[in-house]
Amino acid sequence: ITVVAIFQAKPGKEAELKMALISLVAPTRKEAGCINYDLHASPEDPAKFLFHENWASKTHLDAHLQSAHIKALLPRMDELCVGFPDIAVWGKIV
């Protein structure tokens, strides 16, 4: 399962959102089923961030979404982002 999640920081919250997202990387990479969990920044827009994730199964992704570090960030989305992240889930064909 591949996930692409795009975050747009509110003006003035770019550095705070970046640090909050970076804090998710280490614990997530230790989770069962995590193949990769990579954070990217837009070279054109310093307020835009993207996670590219690959999970061994939907069950592993679902467990990740229930993890303490993800649940701790969710209440901060209104404070840090212009809206809820744009999240797309993809299934590998070949």
All heavy atoms as an XYZ file, in Angstrom:
730
protein
N       0.856     -1.171      0.000
C       0.000      0.000      0.000
C       0.903      1.235      0.000
O       1.802      1.341      0.835
C      -0.909      0.029      1.253
C      -1.832     -1.195      1.290
C      -1.687      1.324      1.340
C      -2.895     -1.215      0.236
N       0.639      2.145     -0.918
C       1.377      3.405     -0.975
C       0.458      4.540     -0.550
O      -0.711      4.579     -0.947
C       1.905      3.665     -2.397
O       2.811      2.621     -2.744
C       2.617      5.006     -2.499
N       0.995      5.439      0.247
C       0.253      6.616      0.701
C       1.044      7.851      0.313
O       2.263      7.906      0.501
C       0.032      6.602      2.228
C      -0.691      7.860      2.682
C      -0.733      5.361      2.649
N       0.332      8.840     -0.233
C       0.898     10.158     -0.491
C       0.035     11.147      0.286
O      -1.178     11.218      0.078
C       0.892     10.492     -1.999
C       1.417     11.895     -2.242
C       1.701      9.464     -2.774
N       0.675     11.855      1.209
C      -0.051     12.816      2.051
C       0.604     14.183      1.894
O       1.810     14.325      2.110
C      -0.025     12.382      3.511
N      -0.187     15.185      1.506
C       0.326     16.534      1.277
C      -0.242     17.468      2.341
O      -1.453     17.525      2.568
C      -0.053     17.029     -0.125
C       0.545     16.087     -1.182
C       0.422     18.466     -0.340
C       0.071     16.345     -2.584
N       0.666     18.204      2.979
C       0.332     19.147      4.040
C       0.667     20.557      3.579
O       1.754     20.784      3.030
C       1.163     18.853      5.301
C       0.906     17.509      5.914
C       1.435     16.356      5.360
C       0.146     17.393      7.076
C       1.217     15.113      5.932
C      -0.077     16.153      7.660
C       0.456     15.018      7.089
N      -0.223     21.505      3.821
C       0.013     22.915      3.507
C      -0.043     23.695      4.810
O      -1.082     23.773      5.459
C      -1.050     23.438      2.530
C      -0.871     24.884      2.129
C       0.266     25.095      1.155
O       0.472     24.288      0.249
N       1.016     26.157      1.328
N       1.100     24.263      5.202
C       1.176     25.014      6.459
C       0.456     26.351      6.345
O       0.438     26.982      5.282
C       2.634     25.255      6.837
N      -0.120     26.770      7.455
C      -0.659     28.119      7.536
C       0.512     29.102      7.483
O       1.619     28.780      7.932
C      -1.427     28.315      8.853
C      -2.778     27.665      8.869
C      -3.516     28.012     10.148
C      -4.928     27.460     10.092
N      -5.672     27.736     11.344
N       0.278     30.303      6.972
C       1.352     31.305      6.965
C       1.913     31.515      8.370
O       1.170     31.646      9.332
C       0.657     32.570      6.442
C      -0.496     32.047      5.625
C      -0.952     30.788      6.344
N       3.226     31.473      8.463
C       3.901     31.639      9.746
C       4.063     30.352     10.536
O       4.728     30.344     11.573
N       3.457     29.270     10.072
C       3.522     27.979     10.779
C       4.394     26.953     10.061
O       4.433     25.790     10.447
C       2.108     27.398     10.957
C       1.190     28.227     11.835
C       1.643     28.166     13.277
C       0.662     28.850     14.204
N       1.055     28.704     15.605
N       5.125     27.384      9.037
C       5.915     26.463      8.229
C       6.933     25.686      9.068
O       6.999     24.454      8.974
C       6.642     27.221      7.104
C       5.716     27.899      6.122
C       5.287     29.309      6.526
O       5.608     29.756      7.650
O       4.629     29.969      5.704
N       7.713     26.383      9.849
C       8.760     25.718     10.644
C       8.149     24.805     11.701
O       8.658     23.696     11.939
C       9.667     26.758     11.303
N       7.061     25.238     12.305
C       6.410     24.428     13.341
C       5.823     23.143     12.744
O       5.961     22.062     13.323
C       5.327     25.265     14.022
C       4.887     24.721     15.342
C       3.950     25.677     16.085
O       3.858     26.864     15.728
O       3.306     25.195     17.036
N       5.175     23.267     11.578
C       4.635     22.072     10.924
C       5.769     21.144     10.508
O       5.691     19.929     10.720
C       3.790     22.450      9.704
C       3.245     21.262      8.902
C       2.351     20.365      9.757
C       2.508     21.752      7.658
N       6.828     21.695      9.944
C       7.966     20.882      9.528
C       8.503     20.072     10.704
O       8.735     18.864     10.578
C       9.065     21.770      8.953
C      10.281     21.006      8.482
C      11.322     21.967      7.910
C      12.566     21.249      7.478
N      13.572     22.187      6.939
N       8.696     20.697     11.840
C       9.215     19.991     13.012
C       8.228     18.928     13.499
O       8.631     17.832     13.897
C       9.564     20.970     14.131
C      10.718     21.895     13.786
S      12.194     21.044     13.132
C      12.622     19.991     14.491
N       6.940     19.236     13.475
C       5.924     18.260     13.895
C       5.945     17.038     12.980
O       5.855     15.895     13.448
C       4.543     18.912     13.902
N       6.089     17.267     11.680
C       6.127     16.154     10.733
C       7.412     15.354     10.872
O       7.389     14.117     10.833
C       5.957     16.668      9.303
C       4.609     17.340      9.005
C       4.609     17.894      7.586
C       3.440     16.414      9.245
N       8.535     16.028     11.064
C       9.805     15.331     11.267
C       9.724     14.420     12.493
O      10.267     13.316     12.484
C      10.968     16.337     11.390
C      11.275     16.954     10.022
C      12.214     15.678     11.976
C      12.265     18.109     10.060
N       9.004     14.870     13.519
C       8.909     14.069     14.750
C       8.181     12.740     14.530
O       8.295     11.828     15.346
C       8.220     14.868     15.860
O       6.821     14.943     15.642
N       7.435     12.619     13.445
C       6.715     11.375     13.142
C       7.614     10.323     12.497
O       7.322      9.128     12.556
C       5.553     11.647     12.186
C       4.478     12.615     12.644
C       3.467     12.825     11.522
C       3.805     12.123     13.906
N       8.698     10.760     11.881
C       9.497      9.857     11.039
C      10.120      8.705     11.835
O       9.921      7.535     11.488
C      10.558     10.643     10.249
C      11.476      9.694      9.491
C       9.883     11.628      9.291
N      10.885      9.010     12.862
C      11.595      7.944     13.594
C      10.653      6.900     14.182
O      10.850      5.693     13.966
C      12.501      8.540     14.665
N       9.594      7.302     14.923
C       8.727      6.261     15.477
C       7.964      5.475     14.407
O       7.738      4.274     14.550
C       7.767      7.012     16.398
C       7.846      8.437     16.003
C       9.198      8.636     15.383
N       7.600      6.144     13.318
C       6.862      5.447     12.267
C       7.735      4.423     11.569
O       7.285      3.310     11.274
C       6.292      6.448     11.249
O       5.372      7.311     11.925
C       5.578      5.746     10.116
N       8.987      4.760     11.314
C       9.887      3.829     10.634
C      10.137      2.566     11.445
O      10.539      1.546     10.887
C      11.208      4.522     10.295
C      11.068      5.503      9.145
C      12.370      6.155      8.805
N      12.230      6.999      7.625
C      13.154      7.853      7.237
N      14.290      7.979      7.918
N      12.955      8.598      6.163
N       9.868      2.605     12.749
C      10.023      1.434     13.612
C       8.772      0.557     13.638
O       8.801     -0.546     14.173
C      10.351      1.878     15.045
C      11.698      2.548     15.168
C      11.925      3.027     16.582
C      13.216      3.817     16.696
N      13.386      4.410     18.023
N       7.669      1.044     13.078
C       6.413      0.307     13.121
C       6.462     -0.935     12.235
O       7.100     -0.930     11.179
C       5.256      1.198     12.658
C       4.919      2.316     13.609
C       3.785      3.166     13.089
O       2.840      2.620     12.487
O       3.849      4.398     13.286
N       5.777     -1.969     12.683
C       5.655     -3.187     11.881
C       5.006     -2.845     10.543
O       4.040     -2.087     10.483
C       4.803     -4.214     12.618
N       5.568     -3.386      9.475
C       4.984     -3.207      8.152
C       5.382     -1.941      7.427
O       4.985     -1.749      6.273
N       6.148     -1.074      8.065
C       6.590      0.160      7.408
C       7.763     -0.164      6.482
O       8.823     -0.589      6.936
C       7.008      1.210      8.430
S       7.573      2.746      7.662
N       7.568      0.035      5.199
C       8.621     -0.195      4.211
C       9.437      1.083      4.049
O      10.657      1.056      4.045
C       8.015     -0.666      2.876
C       7.310     -2.013      3.091
C       9.092     -0.740      1.787
C       6.413     -2.443      1.945
N       8.763      2.196      3.872
C       9.429      3.502      3.886
C       8.438      4.569      4.335
O       7.228      4.414      4.184
C      10.050      3.858      2.530
C       9.020      4.205      1.486
O       8.367      3.322      0.952
N       8.879      5.488      1.184
N       8.985      5.617      4.915
C       8.180      6.731      5.406
C       9.058      7.966      5.238
O       9.898      8.271      6.079
C       7.824      6.494      6.882
C       6.778      7.424      7.449
C       5.430      7.251      7.150
C       7.136      8.455      8.308
C       4.466      8.092      7.683
C       6.171      9.287      8.853
C       4.842      9.107      8.538
O       3.897      9.936      9.076
N       8.913      8.617      4.088
C       9.827      9.673      3.689
C       9.107     11.017      3.618
O       8.050     11.126      2.969
C      10.453      9.348      2.333
C      11.197      8.017      2.353
O      11.839      7.716      3.386
O      11.132      7.292      1.351
N       9.704     12.020      4.229
C       9.152     13.369      4.246
C       9.891     14.216      3.217
O      11.121     14.219      3.166
C       9.295     13.977      5.644
C       8.769     15.401      5.830
C       7.274     15.492      5.536
C       9.072     15.888      7.245
N       9.127     14.945      2.415
C       9.677     15.806      1.373
C       9.145     17.228      1.570
O       8.050     17.419      2.089
C       9.247     15.311     -0.013
C       9.642     13.910     -0.302
N      10.791     13.583     -0.970
C       9.040     12.733      0.008
C      10.875     12.274     -1.077
N       9.832     11.729     -0.485
N       9.936     18.199      1.105
C       9.525     19.604      1.102
C       9.480     20.083     -0.342
O      10.335     19.717     -1.153
C      10.501     20.450      1.917
N       8.514     20.910     -0.656
C       8.403     21.467     -2.003
C       9.517     22.479     -2.246
O       9.721     23.384     -1.435
C       7.048     22.157     -2.177
O       7.034     22.909     -3.379
N      10.233     22.366     -3.370
C      11.252     23.359     -3.677
C      10.649     24.697     -4.107
O      11.312     25.722     -4.055
C      12.055     22.720     -4.822
C      11.173     21.678     -5.401
C      10.215     21.259     -4.325
N       9.371     24.700     -4.501
C       8.706     25.933     -4.927
C       7.889     26.599     -3.829
O       7.636     27.798     -3.888
C       7.768     25.660     -6.114
C       8.464     25.304     -7.402
C       8.527     23.802     -7.608
O       7.652     23.088     -7.077
O       9.460     23.338     -8.283
N       7.453     25.831     -2.845
C       6.554     26.367     -1.807
C       7.037     25.884     -0.442
O       6.821     24.731     -0.079
C       5.130     25.892     -2.072
C       4.111     26.474     -1.108
O       4.507     27.083     -0.088
O       2.906     26.307     -1.369
N       7.674     26.771      0.341
C       8.220     26.352      1.641
C       7.154     25.970      2.669
O       7.487     25.476      3.737
C       9.023     27.569      2.100
C       8.432     28.713      1.356
C       7.931     28.175      0.049
N       5.892     26.146      2.335
C       4.807     25.787      3.251
C       4.204     24.424      2.919
O       3.294     23.969      3.600
C       3.714     26.852      3.216
N       4.716     23.760      1.873
C       4.123     22.499      1.419
C       5.067     21.336      1.700
O       6.244     21.372      1.355
C       3.794     22.562     -0.069
C       2.927     21.419     -0.540
C       2.461     21.619     -1.963
C       1.248     22.517     -1.951
N       0.573     22.560     -3.258
N       4.503     20.280      2.324
C       5.255     19.077      2.681
C       4.503     17.851      2.190
O       3.274     17.858      2.110
C       5.438     18.998      4.199
C       6.156     20.187      4.759
C       5.444     21.272      5.243
C       7.540     20.236      4.785
C       6.098     22.393      5.751
C       8.210     21.341      5.283
C       7.484     22.423      5.768
N       5.254     16.791      1.905
C       4.659     15.575      1.384
C       5.293     14.369      2.055
O       6.515     14.291      2.166
C       4.888     15.507     -0.140
C       4.409     14.253     -0.855
C       3.904     14.628     -2.239
C       5.489     13.202     -0.975
N       4.442     13.457      2.512
C       4.910     12.151      2.962
C       4.680     11.160      1.826
O       3.596     11.132      1.225
C       4.138     11.651      4.185
C       4.735     12.044      5.497
C       4.043     12.862      6.369
C       5.992     11.593      5.874
C       4.585     13.236      7.587
C       6.552     11.953      7.090
C       5.841     12.780      7.948
N       5.698     10.362      1.537
C       5.577      9.224      0.627
C       5.828      7.992      1.486
O       6.898      7.856      2.071
C       6.597      9.311     -0.511
C       6.535      8.144     -1.422
N       7.441      7.107     -1.342
C       5.667      7.819     -2.409
C       7.127      6.213     -2.262
N       6.065      6.613     -2.914
N       4.814      7.138      1.583
C       4.869      5.991      2.498
C       4.548      4.707      1.743
O       3.696      4.718      0.858
C       3.812      6.127      3.604
C       3.713      7.478      4.230
C       2.460      7.629      5.097
O       1.909      6.613      5.586
O       2.028      8.770      5.268
N       5.191      3.640      2.140
C       4.834      2.315      1.642
C       4.684      1.386      2.841
O       5.535      1.371      3.736
C       5.889      1.780      0.678
C       5.770      2.433     -0.675
O       4.801      2.225     -1.391
N       6.749      3.252     -1.022
N       3.583      0.631      2.828
C       3.233     -0.284      3.908
C       3.053     -1.685      3.359
O       2.584     -1.860      2.228
C       1.947      0.186      4.593
C       2.147      1.518      5.250
C       1.939      2.750      4.694
C       2.653      1.750      6.558
N       2.288      3.729      5.589
C       2.732      3.145      6.746
C       3.053      0.918      7.592
C       3.193      3.721      7.924
C       3.503      1.485      8.767
C       3.567      2.874      8.932
N       3.396     -2.666      4.143
C       3.291     -4.068      3.731
C       1.837     -4.484      3.485
O       1.573     -5.351      2.657
C       3.937     -4.984      4.768
N       0.897     -3.853      4.197
C      -0.517     -4.199      4.034
C      -1.397     -3.074      4.564
O      -0.925     -2.182      5.274
C      -0.845     -5.489      4.804
O      -0.810     -5.230      6.202
N      -2.669     -3.146      4.223
C      -3.623     -2.164      4.747
C      -3.739     -2.290      6.264
O      -3.928     -1.304      6.966
C      -4.993     -2.339      4.089
C      -5.971     -1.257      4.548
C      -7.260     -1.296      3.790
C      -8.222     -0.203      4.188
N      -8.296      0.138      5.593
N      -3.600     -3.494      6.776
C      -3.639     -3.708      8.224
C      -2.525     -2.932      8.913
O      -2.740     -2.300      9.954
C      -3.539     -5.210      8.547
O      -4.626     -5.883      7.915
C      -3.578     -5.463     10.043
N      -1.332     -2.947      8.331
C      -0.208     -2.189      8.901
C      -0.472     -0.686      8.828
O      -0.194      0.045      9.778
C       1.091     -2.541      8.182
C       1.582     -3.912      8.493
N       1.462     -4.948      7.610
C       2.187     -4.411      9.590
C       1.978     -6.042      8.155
N       2.419     -5.740      9.358
N      -1.015     -0.224      7.702
C      -1.357      1.197      7.567
C      -2.408      1.587      8.601
O      -2.280      2.625      9.261
C      -1.856      1.497      6.152
C      -2.436      2.894      5.942
C      -1.415      3.981      6.253
C      -2.967      3.027      4.515
N      -3.427      0.770      8.764
C      -4.476      1.063      9.748
C      -3.900      1.160     11.159
O      -4.286      2.035     11.937
C      -5.577      0.002      9.701
C      -6.401      0.074      8.418
O      -6.337      1.094      7.704
O      -7.103     -0.922      8.132
N      -2.966      0.272     11.496
C      -2.324      0.324     12.814
C      -1.527      1.615     12.962
O      -1.542      2.253     14.024
C      -1.421     -0.893     13.014
N      -0.851      2.034     11.902
C      -0.100      3.295     11.927
C      -1.036      4.472     12.227
O      -0.713      5.350     13.037
C       0.601      3.501     10.587
C       1.082      4.889     10.354
N       2.082      5.469     11.105
C       0.687      5.824      9.454
C       2.285      6.699     10.670
N       1.447      6.936      9.670
N      -2.187      4.484     11.589
C      -3.134      5.598     11.779
C      -3.686      5.650     13.203
O      -4.186      6.684     13.630
C      -4.261      5.501     10.750
C      -3.810      5.660      9.295
C      -4.963      5.403      8.344
C      -3.185      7.026      9.055
N      -3.588      4.545     13.928
C      -4.044      4.501     15.321
C      -2.894      4.697     16.313
O      -3.106      4.665     17.525
C      -4.742      3.171     15.595
C      -6.010      2.970     14.786
C      -7.022      4.068     14.989
O      -7.304      4.468     16.115
N      -7.566      4.594     13.903
N      -1.680      4.903     15.822
C      -0.518      5.036     16.699
C      -0.589      6.321     17.523
O      -1.222      7.305     17.124
C       0.777      5.012     15.886
O       0.857      6.167     15.068
N       0.075      6.317     18.654
C       0.053      7.469     19.565
C       0.625      8.716     18.911
O       0.085      9.816     19.100
C       0.824      7.131     20.843
N       1.699      8.579     18.128
C       2.318      9.767     17.530
C       1.438     10.388     16.444
O       1.409     11.612     16.316
C       3.743      9.481     17.027
C       3.892      8.238     16.231
N       4.030      7.002     16.824
C       3.929      8.018     14.906
C       4.143      6.081     15.879
N       4.090      6.672     14.713
N       0.691      9.586     15.709
C      -0.243     10.136     14.726
C      -1.427     10.779     15.436
O      -1.825     11.901     15.119
C      -0.715      9.059     13.730
C       0.460      8.563     12.889
C      -1.853      9.571     12.854
C       1.103      9.623     12.008
N      -1.975     10.099     16.415
C      -3.120     10.652     17.154
C      -2.770     11.957     17.874
O      -3.617     12.825     18.032
C      -3.676      9.621     18.132
C      -4.458      8.534     17.437
C      -5.181      7.664     18.441
C      -6.198      6.819     17.726
N      -7.100      6.161     18.643
N      -1.506     12.102     18.284
C      -1.083     13.329     18.964
C      -1.026     14.513     18.001
O      -1.253     15.659     18.402
C       0.281     13.126     19.621
N      -0.736     14.254     16.735
C      -0.641     15.347     15.760
C      -2.009     15.785     15.239
O      -2.204     16.974     14.936
C       0.248     14.936     14.590
C       0.456     15.996     13.512
C       1.148     17.238     14.080
C       1.228     15.441     12.343
N      -2.954     14.884     15.131
C      -4.252     15.207     14.520
C      -4.936     16.430     15.115
O      -5.433     17.273     14.367
C      -5.171     13.985     14.555
C      -4.775     12.848     13.612
C      -5.729     11.674     13.778
C      -4.725     13.309     12.164
N      -4.972     16.600     16.448
C      -5.636     17.786     16.995
C      -4.936     19.099     16.627
O      -5.534     20.166     16.750
C      -5.587     17.573     18.512
C      -5.317     16.131     18.708
C      -4.566     15.666     17.498
N      -3.703     19.038     16.165
C      -2.945     20.239     15.814
C      -3.122     20.651     14.348
O      -2.604     21.687     13.932
C      -1.463     20.027     16.112
C      -1.216     19.728     17.585
C       0.233     19.773     17.939
N       0.748     21.135     17.753
C       2.020     21.407     17.448
N       2.893     20.447     17.296
N       2.410     22.655     17.290
N      -3.833     19.862     13.566
C      -3.978     20.167     12.145
C      -4.612     21.533     11.908
O      -4.168     22.288     11.057
C      -4.787     19.080     11.427
C      -4.050     17.761     11.246
S      -2.622     17.843     10.136
C      -1.284     18.065     11.276
N      -5.655     21.884     12.672
C      -6.309     23.187     12.503
C      -5.359     24.333     12.824
O      -5.431     25.397     12.204
C      -7.552     23.301     13.390
C      -8.720     22.489     12.856
O      -8.696     22.110     11.668
O      -9.654     22.228     13.624
N      -4.487     24.128     13.793
C      -3.516     25.148     14.205
C      -2.408     25.320     13.171
O      -1.969     26.444     12.900
C      -2.910     24.742     15.555
C      -1.699     25.524     15.987
C      -0.888     24.807     17.063
O      -1.375     23.805     17.650
O       0.237     25.243     17.301
N      -1.943     24.229     12.571
C      -0.749     24.252     11.728
C      -1.020     24.300     10.231
O      -0.200     24.820      9.470
C       0.120     23.019     12.024
C       0.645     22.880     13.450
C       1.377     21.557     13.621
C       1.561     24.045     13.794
N      -2.149     23.760      9.783
C      -2.403     23.595      8.346
C      -3.606     24.411      7.881
O      -4.526     24.668      8.654
C      -2.667     22.122      8.028
S      -1.265     21.051      8.380
N      -3.589     24.767      6.599
C      -4.717     25.510      6.033
C      -5.958     24.628      5.912
O      -7.073     25.131      5.838
C      -4.367     26.129      4.664
C      -3.284     27.169      4.804
C      -3.980     25.087      3.653
N      -5.774     23.331      5.908
C      -6.875     22.381      5.852
C      -6.342     21.009      6.218
O      -5.147     20.843      6.479
N      -7.216     20.025      6.219
C      -6.764     18.670      6.514
C      -5.869     18.221      5.367
O      -6.096     18.589      4.211
C      -7.955     17.723      6.690
C      -7.593     16.457      7.402
C      -7.434     16.442      8.779
C      -7.375     15.286      6.697
C      -7.064     15.280      9.442
C      -7.018     14.115      7.347
C      -6.860     14.119      8.721
N      -4.834     17.437      5.640
C      -3.934     16.995      4.576
C      -4.679     16.263      3.459
O      -5.675     15.586      3.701
C      -2.972     16.034      5.279
C      -3.120     16.304      6.721
C      -4.462     16.900      6.942
N      -4.183     16.431      2.247
C      -4.704     15.703      1.097
C      -4.015     14.341      1.097
O      -2.811     14.253      0.863
C      -4.391     16.481     -0.177
C      -4.889     15.789     -1.432
O      -5.737     14.880     -1.327
O      -4.414     16.147     -2.524
N      -4.777     13.289      1.388
C      -4.204     11.951      1.531
C      -4.772     11.038      0.450
O      -5.991     10.926      0.300
C      -4.509     11.371      2.918
C      -3.906     12.288      4.005
C      -3.970      9.952      3.049
C      -4.304     11.931      5.421
N      -3.872     10.406     -0.297
C      -4.278      9.453     -1.329
C      -3.625      8.106     -1.019
O      -2.436      8.053     -0.716
C      -3.855      9.940     -2.711
N      -4.424      7.052     -1.100
C      -3.944      5.697     -0.869
C      -3.966      4.956     -2.198
O      -4.966      5.015     -2.928
C      -4.809      4.965      0.184
C      -4.323      3.541      0.409
C      -4.823      5.750      1.491
N      -2.858      4.275     -2.480
C      -2.698      3.579     -3.749
C      -2.344      2.117     -3.516
O      -1.656      1.802     -2.560
C      -1.559      4.229     -4.556
C      -1.812      5.663     -4.904
C      -1.631      6.744     -4.088
C      -2.309      6.164     -6.128
N      -1.976      7.884     -4.737
C      -2.385      7.561     -6.000
C      -2.680      5.575     -7.330
C      -2.843      8.370     -7.035
C      -3.129      6.397     -8.361
C      -3.199      7.774     -8.204
N      -2.791      1.256     -4.387
C      -2.432     -0.151     -4.348
C      -1.505     -0.487     -5.507
O      -1.770     -0.080     -6.650
N      -0.444     -1.190     -5.239
C       0.533     -1.544     -6.266
C      -0.060     -2.558     -7.249
O      -0.696     -3.523     -6.837
C       1.789     -2.109     -5.600
C       2.919     -2.351     -6.566
C       4.163     -2.765     -5.810
C       5.324     -2.985     -6.748
N       6.543     -3.358     -6.017
N       0.176     -2.328     -8.517
C      -0.292     -3.255     -9.556
C       0.829     -4.220     -9.913
O       0.632     -5.432     -9.922
C      -0.763     -2.490    -10.812
C      -1.979     -1.634    -10.464
C      -1.074     -3.463    -11.942
C      -2.420     -0.725    -11.572
N       1.993     -3.710    -10.271
C       3.135     -4.562    -10.623
C       4.391     -4.046     -9.971
O       4.506     -2.916     -9.610
C       3.371     -4.672    -12.146
C       2.222     -5.426    -12.794
C       3.546     -3.322    -12.779
